[in-house]
Amino acid sequence: MTRPSSTLSVGRGLSYVCFAAVAWGAGAIAAQLLYTRAGLGPLAVTFWRFVGGTALLALYLRRLPRIDGSLCWTGLGLAVFQAAYYAAVTCTGVAVATVVTLGAGPVLIAVGGRLTGAERGGRTAVVLAVVGLCALVGADGSGPRPALGIALALLSAFGYAAVTLHTRRRATDADDALARASGGFAVGTVLLAPLAFAEGLLPEGGDPAVTLGLLAFLGLVPTALAYGLFFAGLTVVRATTASVVALIEPVTAAVAAVLLLGERLSRPAVLGTVMLLTAVLVQAREERQ
């Protein structure tokens, strides 16, 4: 990973957030393979992602993070964001969990920014992004416990919003952002360990070499690299903007499904994709201005 400059331009910060979103979309496919082929549960996959992210960022920074109250808050937010989202998926399905979590995230961040006086603007792009996300992903409510799933997805969105706003407020430069990501993963690893242990930490099937390769990819690209660059981008990009730009993630997942899995997008999904990309462009233009 090329070390980002401590002083970033807004354009480079936006490119970092875009890369992170694309990496998260690719990570979703790798995680799904681990669920179906290796027999790992979502909490175990998230735990190993955090372990890899902590180790790789600490190795890159050549030091272990110094844990303080701020990093504990970051780690708690990351753990809640990831664990609650995957729990929501099991209760209400991927579609509804994704719509609620990713749709509520920018709204909560925009509201939080206004209440704290930290940010203004972005209303048009947020509305356009939420509508586009609903059209792209859809929400059929198929799941054993939809009400609980929606509640968990909202909890996940709160964790995501809290981490994004907190990092935007506290990170001073790109190097500090990387250290915060490493420390957040370290705290998140400790918090998730008992839950992941109860679920089962070791794979139950599949090729061990493939499983290790997928876990290594998750630890490096969608975790250490993506979150490191996302946190670095937050030092120069508003939290609301970052959350809207990060909605490239479901677009990436949809495109990958078409190209790699042979799926076809419905007309509402195509419209939703266009609306999402328009929201990203509108918000990016506003940020640069």
C-alpha positions in Angstrom: 0.0 0.0 0.0 1.4 3.4 -1.0 1.5 5.6 2.0 -0.9 8.5 1.5 0.3 12.0 1.9 -0.3 13.5 5.3 -1.8 16.5 3.5 -4.3 15.4 1.0 -6.2 17.3 -1.7 -10.0 16.9 -1.7 -9.8 15.2 -5.1 -7.4 12.6 -3.7 -9.5 12.1 -0.6 -12.5 11.4 -2.8 -10.5 8.9 -4.8 -9.5 7.1 -1.6 -13.2 6.8 -0.5 -14.1 5.6 -4.0 -11.4 2.9 -3.9 -12.6 1.8 -0.4 -16.2 1.4 -1.6 -15.1 -0.7 -4.6 -12.9 -2.8 -2.3 -15.9 -3.4 0.1 -18.0 -4.5 -2.8 -15.4 -7.0 -3.9 -15.0 -8.1 -0.2 -18.7 -9.0 -0.1 -18.2 -11.6 -2.8 -15.2 -13.1 -1.0 -17.1 -13.3 2.3 -20.0 -15.0 0.6 -17.6 -17.7 -0.8 -16.3 -18.2 2.8 -19.8 -18.7 4.1 -20.8 -21.2 1.4 -17.6 -23.1 0.8 -15.6 -22.9 4.0 -18.5 -23.1 6.4 -17.5 -20.0 8.3 -20.1 -17.8 9.9 -20.4 -14.0 9.4 -19.0 -13.2 12.9 -16.0 -15.5 12.4 -15.3 -13.9 9.0 -15.5 -10.4 10.5 -13.2 -11.5 13.4 -10.6 -12.8 11.0 -10.9 -9.6 8.9 -10.2 -7.5 11.9 -7.3 -9.7 13.0 -5.8 -9.3 9.5 -6.5 -5.6 9.3 -4.9 -5.0 12.7 -1.8 -7.0 11.9 -1.2 -5.6 8.4 -1.7 -1.9 9.4 0.5 -2.4 12.4 3.2 -3.9 10.2 2.8 -1.1 7.7 3.0 1.6 10.4 5.9 -0.3 12.1 4.2 0.1 15.5 1.3 -1.1 17.5 -1.6 1.3 18.1 -1.7 3.1 21.4 -5.2 2.4 22.6 -7.1 5.3 24.2 -10.7 6.2 24.8 -11.1 7.6 21.2 -9.9 4.3 19.7 -12.1 2.3 22.0 -15.1 4.3 20.6 -13.9 3.6 17.0 -13.5 -0.1 17.7 -16.9 -0.3 19.3 -18.5 1.4 16.3 -16.7 -0.9 13.9 -17.8 -4.0 15.8 -21.4 -2.9 16.1 -21.5 -1.9 12.4 -20.2 -5.2 11.1 -21.8 -7.6 13.6 -25.2 -6.0 13.6 -25.3 -5.9 9.8 -24.5 -9.6 9.4 -27.0 -10.5 12.1 -29.6 -8.4 10.2 -28.9 -10.4 7.1 -29.8 -13.6 8.8 -33.1 -12.2 10.1 -34.4 -10.3 7.1 -32.2 -11.1 4.1 -29.5 -9.3 2.3 -31.7 -6.9 0.4 -33.5 -5.3 3.3 -30.4 -5.3 5.5 -28.4 -3.5 2.8 -31.2 -1.0 2.1 -31.7 -0.1 5.7 -28.0 0.0 6.7 -26.6 1.8 3.7 -29.6 4.0 3.2 -29.9 5.1 6.8 -26.1 5.7 7.1 -25.9 8.9 5.0 -29.1 10.2 6.6 -27.9 9.7 10.1 -24.5 11.2 9.3 -26.1 14.2 7.7 -28.4 14.7 10.7 -25.5 14.2 13.1 -23.4 16.7 11.3 -26.1 19.3 11.4 -26.9 18.7 15.1 -23.2 19.0 16.1 -22.7 22.0 13.8 -19.9 20.1 12.1 -21.3 19.9 8.5 -23.9 21.4 6.2 -25.2 20.6 2.8 -25.6 17.3 0.9 -29.4 17.1 1.3 -30.2 16.6 -2.4 -27.5 13.9 -2.9 -28.6 12.0 0.2 -32.2 11.8 -0.9 -31.2 10.8 -4.4 -28.8 8.2 -3.0 -31.4 6.6 -0.7 -34.0 6.4 -3.5 -31.5 4.9 -5.9 -30.3 2.4 -3.3 -33.8 1.2 -2.7 -34.4 0.8 -6.5 -31.0 -1.0 -7.0 -31.2 -3.5 -4.2 -35.0 -3.9 -3.7 -36.6 -4.9 -0.4 -38.8 -7.9 -0.5 -38.8 -8.5 3.3 -38.1 -12.2 2.9 -36.6 -13.5 6.2 -37.7 -15.3 9.3 -37.7 -12.2 11.6 -38.0 -9.0 9.5 -38.8 -6.6 12.4 -35.7 -7.7 14.3 -33.7 -7.6 11.2 -34.6 -4.0 10.5 -33.8 -3.0 14.1 -30.4 -4.6 13.8 -29.8 -2.9 10.4 -30.6 0.4 12.0 -28.2 -0.4 14.8 -25.6 -1.2 12.2 -26.2 2.2 10.5 -25.8 4.0 13.9 -22.4 2.2 14.3 -21.3 3.2 10.8 -22.5 6.8 11.3 -20.7 7.1 14.7 -17.4 5.8 13.3 -17.5 8.1 10.3 -18.4 11.2 12.2 -15.9 10.5 15.0 -13.1 9.8 12.6 -13.9 12.9 10.6 -13.8 15.0 13.8 -10.7 13.4 15.4 -8.3 12.3 12.7 -5.6 15.0 12.0 -3.9 13.7 8.9 -3.5 10.5 6.8 -0.9 8.9 9.1 -3.1 9.5 12.1 -6.1 8.0 10.2 -4.2 4.8 9.5 -3.2 4.5 13.1 -6.9 5.0 14.1 -8.0 2.3 11.7 -5.4 -0.1 13.1 -6.4 0.7 16.7 -10.1 0.4 15.9 -9.6 -3.0 14.4 -7.6 -4.1 17.5 -10.4 -3.1 19.8 -13.0 -4.6 17.5 -11.1 -7.9 17.5 -11.3 -8.1 21.3 -15.0 -7.2 21.3 -15.9 -9.8 18.6 -13.7 -12.6 19.9 -16.3 -14.2 22.3 -19.1 -13.9 19.7 -17.0 -15.4 17.0 -15.7 -18.2 19.3 -19.3 -19.1 20.1 -20.2 -19.2 16.4 -17.1 -21.2 15.4 -13.7 -19.8 14.5 -12.4 -22.6 12.3 -13.6 -23.5 8.8 -15.7 -26.7 8.5 -15.0 -27.5 4.8 -13.5 -26.4 1.5 -9.9 -26.2 0.3 -7.7 -24.9 3.1 -5.5 -23.0 0.6 -8.5 -21.3 -1.0 -9.9 -20.4 2.5 -6.6 -18.9 3.6 -6.3 -17.0 0.3 -9.8 -15.5 0.7 -9.1 -14.6 4.3 -5.8 -13.0 3.3 -7.6 -11.0 0.6 -10.3 -9.9 3.1 -7.7 -8.8 5.6 -5.6 -6.9 3.1 -7.9 -5.3 0.5 -11.4 -4.7 1.9 -10.1 -4.2 5.5 -6.6 -2.8 6.0 -6.3 -1.0 2.6 -9.9 0.1 2.2 -10.6 1.3 5.8 -7.1 2.9 5.9 -7.8 4.9 2.8 -11.5 5.6 3.9 -10.3 7.0 7.2 -7.5 9.0 5.4 -10.1 10.4 3.0 -12.2 11.6 6.0 -9.4 14.0 6.9 -10.3 16.2 4.0 -13.8 15.0 2.8 -17.0 15.7 4.8 -18.5 12.7 6.5 -21.8 13.1 4.6 -19.9 13.2 1.2 -17.9 10.1 2.2 -21.0 8.1 3.1 -22.7 9.0 -0.2 -19.6 8.2 -2.3 -19.3 4.9 -0.4 -22.6 3.8 -1.9 -20.5 2.8 -4.9 -20.2 -0.4 -2.9 -23.6 -1.9 -3.9 -23.0 -0.7 -7.5 -19.8 -2.6 -7.5 -21.5 -5.7 -6.1 -24.2 -5.5 -8.8 -21.7 -5.1 -11.6 -19.6 -8.0 -10.3 -22.7 -10.2 -10.1 -23.5 -9.4 -13.8 -19.9 -9.9 -15.0 -18.8 -12.9 -12.8 -22.0 -14.7 -11.9 -24.1 -14.1 -15.1 -26.9 -12.3 -13.3 -29.1 -9.7 -15.1 -30.2 -6.3 -13.7 -33.8 -5.4 -13.8 -35.0 -2.1 -15.1 -35.5 -0.7 -11.6 -32.0 -1.9 -10.7 -30.5 -0.1 -13.7 -32.4 3.1 -12.8 -31.2 2.8 -9.2 -27.6 2.4 -10.4 -27.9 5.5 -12.5 -29.4 7.5 -9.5 -26.7 6.3 -7.2 -23.9 7.3 -9.5 -25.6 10.7 -10.1 -25.8 11.2 -6.3 -22.1 10.4 -6.1 -21.2 12.9 -8.8 -23.5 15.6 -7.4 -22.0 15.3 -3.9 -18.4 15.1 -5.2 -18.9 18.3 -7.2 -20.3 20.0 -4.2 -17.4 18.8 -2.1 -14.8 20.1 -4.6 -16.5 23.5 -4.7 
